[in-house]
């Protein structure tokens, strides 16, 4: 299974791709898509949409995982994340990918075993699980890799549960 995680944001949209191979999981790509804050919002959204579609076309993942906004104290940030999230979800669906969403707490639980883990703890576990020489930078890319790792952990369980209900 080849999973692309997306940590949505209009200014900084993190992405991280993880593939399951023998003997385990391997990071294929990670980085950040950015848009200049000086541009009007519609132009930034159009640019981000194009970059997301290009990324999906280049990587061709089986599944795309987008962080679900569960709680945000800053309304402006929540709106921005929601807009970027919608673009990512639509692009993934258009590309024919399986689409999933997890909250930050679900990611922390899956990656570290503790739903209230710190960002540093999540980043260090991403480094450990993917056997990386260093913690992935920037943080948005590390968060996206954590999303992909979460789907690798959760998807097989959900599939077995769905089969058991049949």
C-alpha positions in Angstrom: 0.0 0.0 0.0 1.3 3.4 -1.0 -0.1 6.3 1.2 0.2 10.0 0.8 -0.4 12.0 3.9 -1.4 15.7 3.7 -1.2 18.2 6.5 -3.4 20.9 5.0 -2.7 24.7 5.1 -2.9 27.5 2.6 0.5 29.0 3.5 2.2 25.7 4.2 0.7 22.4 3.1 2.8 19.4 4.2 3.0 16.1 2.3 4.6 12.8 3.1 4.4 9.5 1.2 5.0 6.1 2.8 5.1 2.7 1.1 4.9 -0.7 2.7 7.6 -2.9 1.4 9.4 -5.9 2.8 10.7 -5.7 5.5 8.6 -2.6 6.6 7.7 1.0 5.8 9.7 3.4 3.7 9.3 7.2 3.2 9.2 7.9 -0.5 8.8 11.7 -0.5 8.0 14.5 1.9 8.0 18.3 1.7 5.8 21.4 1.8 3.8 23.2 -0.8 3.7 26.9 -0.1 1.8 29.9 -1.4 2.9 33.5 -0.9 0.7 35.4 1.7 1.0 38.5 -0.5 -1.2 36.9 -3.2 -5.0 37.2 -3.1 -6.6 34.1 -1.5 -8.3 32.9 -4.6 -5.0 32.8 -6.5 -3.3 31.0 -3.6 -6.1 28.4 -3.5 -5.9 27.9 -7.3 -2.1 27.5 -7.0 -2.4 25.0 -4.2 -5.0 23.0 -6.1 -2.7 22.8 -9.1 0.2 21.7 -7.0 -1.8 19.1 -5.2 -3.1 17.6 -8.5 0.5 17.6 -9.9 1.7 15.8 -6.7 -1.0 13.2 -7.0 -0.2 12.7 -10.7 3.5 12.3 -10.0 3.2 10.0 -7.0 0.1 8.1 -7.8 -0.7 6.9 -4.3 -3.3 4.2 -3.5 -4.7 6.2 -0.6 -4.6 9.9 0.5 -4.9 10.8 4.2 -5.8 14.4 5.1 -5.8 15.7 8.7 -9.3 16.3 10.0 -9.7 19.6 11.7 -11.2 18.6 15.0 -10.6 21.7 17.2 -9.0 25.0 16.5 -8.9 28.0 18.8 -7.9 30.5 16.0 -10.9 30.9 13.6 -8.7 32.3 10.8 -6.4 29.3 11.0 -9.4 26.9 11.1 -10.8 28.5 7.9 -7.5 28.3 6.1 -6.9 24.7 7.1 -10.5 23.9 6.1 -10.1 25.4 2.7 -6.8 23.6 2.0 -8.3 20.4 3.4 -11.2 20.6 0.9 -8.9 21.1 -2.0 -6.8 18.0 -0.9 -9.9 15.9 -0.4 -11.4 16.9 -3.8 -8.1 16.3 -5.7 -7.6 12.9 -4.1 -11.1 11.9 -5.0 -10.7 13.1 -8.5 -7.5 11.1 -8.8 -9.4 7.9 -7.8 -7.6 7.4 -4.5 -9.0 6.0 -1.3 -9.5 9.0 0.9 -9.3 9.0 4.7 -9.2 11.5 7.5 -7.8 11.3 11.0 -7.7 13.9 13.8 -4.4 15.0 15.3 -5.2 13.0 18.5 -5.8 9.8 16.4 -2.5 10.3 14.7 -0.7 10.8 18.0 -2.3 7.7 19.4 -1.4 5.6 16.3 2.2 6.8 16.0 3.2 7.1 19.6 0.6 5.1 21.5 -0.4 8.2 23.4 -3.2 10.6 22.2 -1.7 13.6 24.0 1.9 13.2 22.7 3.8 16.3 21.9 4.8 17.3 18.4 8.4 16.5 19.3 7.4 12.9 20.4 5.5 12.4 17.2 8.4 13.6 15.0 10.8 11.3 16.8 8.5 8.3 16.4 8.2 9.1 12.7 12.0 9.2 12.4 12.2 5.9 14.3 9.4 4.0 12.5 10.7 5.1 9.1 14.4 4.5 10.1 15.3 8.1 9.0 18.7 9.5 9.9 17.1 12.7 11.3 13.7 14.1 12.3 11.9 15.1 9.1 11.8 18.8 8.5 9.9 21.0 8.3 7.2 20.0 10.9 4.4 20.1 8.3 6.2 17.3 6.3 6.8 15.3 9.5 3.1 15.6 10.4 2.1 14.5 6.9 4.4 11.4 7.2 2.7 10.7 10.6 -0.7 10.8 8.8 0.5 8.3 6.2 1.9 6.0 9.0 -1.5 6.2 10.8 -3.3 5.0 7.7 -0.8 2.1 7.3 -1.6 1.1 10.9 -5.4 1.7 10.9 -6.5 0.7 7.4 -5.9 -3.1 7.7 -7.8 -3.2 11.0 -10.7 -1.3 9.4 -10.7 -3.7 6.4 -10.8 -6.7 8.7 -13.7 -5.2 10.7 -15.6 -4.5 7.5 -15.1 -8.1 6.3 -16.2 -9.5 9.7 -19.5 -7.5 9.5 -20.4 -9.1 6.1 
